[in-house]
Amino acid sequence: METVKSKDGTLIAYDRVGDGPTVIIVDGALSTRGGKADLARLLAERFTVFSYDRRGRGDSGDTQPYAVDSEIEDIDALIDAAGGSAFLYGHSSGGCLAMDAAVELGGKVGKLAMYEAPYNDDPVAQKAWSEYLTSLTELLASGRRGDAVALFMALVGTPAAQIEGMRQAPFWAGMEAIAPTLAYDHTGIMGKHGSIPTERAARVQVPTLVMSGTAGLPFMLVTARTLSRTIPRAELRTLDGQAHDVHADVLAPVLMEFFAA
């Protein structure tokens, strides 16, 4: 484990593997840096891969109040540690953050890849999203971290019986520990309605790979198509048979081809 100090003094923990141009993995909700170890190992055949704990998670610190700009500054600090430039790969809400970073950090980001950024323009879904954010805020304010995690799991379609089983599992305590970061991803980064931020996407100036799977939720593909049409230098790839939890052995060759081109 290595650490870098962000602009506000927060220490950000990361692992570095491989050799070559740098790829920084920006993970999504309730994830820590070990969650993409298989992907990092595969990409390390051709790239230097940074896997990091986003602020408030794992071995990284946290500084209040939260701001999306602070998370972009964390990525900026990692890029500096890598030598001043890097490619970004963002999964799920991590893709939303990676896109924001690509806009704000200009020439320091060479290319951007995103897998299933979970924006949704459907009005029914946006109503459910707003209700979720209200409940999430209340649960976290009252210290009910386990219930906040369960709320998110229910939102993404996890059956109630499965959630109850997860609450008895050893890993649940780790998710409770980082439950406050759900607000970072969802209230902070994705926003009040969770809609596709087309004005921001249109400001992405780097080559971008927008990806979705064929076995996931249909709205993810709709969102990917919209982003690929909005980002000026974007291409769309659909990964056959893949759901939101995309397999590293399927994803890695696609990322390697894109980043190496």
C-alpha positions, -999 to +999 in steps of 0.1 A: +000+000+000+011+035-009-005+068+000-008+103-016-019+135+001-048+152-016-052+190-018-072+192+014-047+171+033-066+138+031-045+107+027-056+085-001-044+049-001-036+030-033-019-001-047+003+000-078+010-030-100+024-035-135+045-014-158+036+010-187+012+039-191-009+044-160-045+034-157-064+045-125-094+024-116-123+045-101-147+022-084-184+026-076-206+025-045-196+004-015-163-007-031-128-006-018-095-009-037-093-047-035-126-052-053-110-049-088-078-070-080-085-094-109-089-066-134-058-048-121-038-080-124-049-085-160-043-049-170-009-050-154+004-070-183+006-038-203-001-009-179+008+005-145-025+001-126-035+022-096-063+008-075-073+032-047-096+036-018-119+065-025-121+089+005-141+076+034-133+040+025-107+014+034-074+028+043-081+063+030-090+092+051-120+115+050-124+153+054-157+170+060-177+185+045-178+163+015-175+178-020-172+162-054-144+186-062-124+169-033-128+135-050-115+150-083-086+165-064-079+129-050-077+117-086-055+147-095-031+137-067-029+101-079-022+113-115+006+134-101+020+104-083+019+085-116+040+112-133+014+137-145-009+119-168-031+088-167-060+070-183-092+066-162-115+036-160-147+041-140-172+015-130-208+024-122-210+056-102-172+056-103-177+062-141-197+093-132-168+106-111-142+096-137-162+116-163-163+146-140-125+143-135-119+141-172-138+174-176-120+192-148-084+179-152-080+186-189-049+173-205-039+152-174-064+126-184-054+109-217-084+087-222-116+078-203-135+045-202-168+040-184-188+009-177-225+013-169-227+048-153-261+044-137-278+077-148-314+073-157-337+097-176-369+078-170-393+099-149-406+070-128-370+060-120-361+096-111-390+098-087-378+066-070-343+080-070-354+112-052-373+091-026-342+069-021-320+100-015-345+113+011-346+080+030-308+076+027-302+110+042-325+102+071-309+068+078-274+081+077-283+111+099-297+087+126-267+064+124-285+035+109-258+025+086-269-011+081-303+001+071-288+025+046-268-003+029-300-024+028-319+005+013-294+007-015-294-030-021-332-030-024-330+000-048-308-021-072-332-050-071-317-073-045-344-096-030-353-090+006-344-125+017-310-121+001-304-088+018-313-104+052-288-132+045-261-106+036-267-088+069-256-120+087-225-124+066-190-113+078-185-088+050-216-068+061-197-049+088-173-036+061-202-023+041-217-006+071-183+011+078-184+028+044-222+034+042-218+072+045-201+072+012-233+062-005-243+098+000-210+108-017-218+088-048-255+093-050-264+127-035-231+143-044-219+129-077-251+117-093-274+144-079-310+150-070-326+134-100-299+110-112-305+122-148-279+120-175-258+152-173-256+159-210-242+194-207-213+181-186-208+150-209-205+173-239-175+189-222-154+157-222-126+163-247-106+131-245-112+098-264-139+080-244-151+044-244-187+040-231-196+004-223-227-015-212-236-052-209-264-071-226-274-090-195-280-060-172-308-036-167-321-022-200-318+015-189-280+010-186-277+005-223-300+034-231-278+056-208-246+043-225-260+051-259-269+087-248-235+093-233-217+079-264-237+103-286-231+133-263-194+130-256-177+144-287-150+117-291-168+087-277-174+051-290-199+026-276-191-010-269-217-035-257-203-066-239-223-097-247-236-116-217-223-092-191-243-076-163-234-047-140-208-069-122-188-073-154-162-101-155-126-090-155-115-115-181-141-100-205-135-064-197-097-063-195-090-071-233-115-044-243-098-018-220-063-028-231-073-024-268-088+010-262-060+024-240-032+010-262-046+024-295 
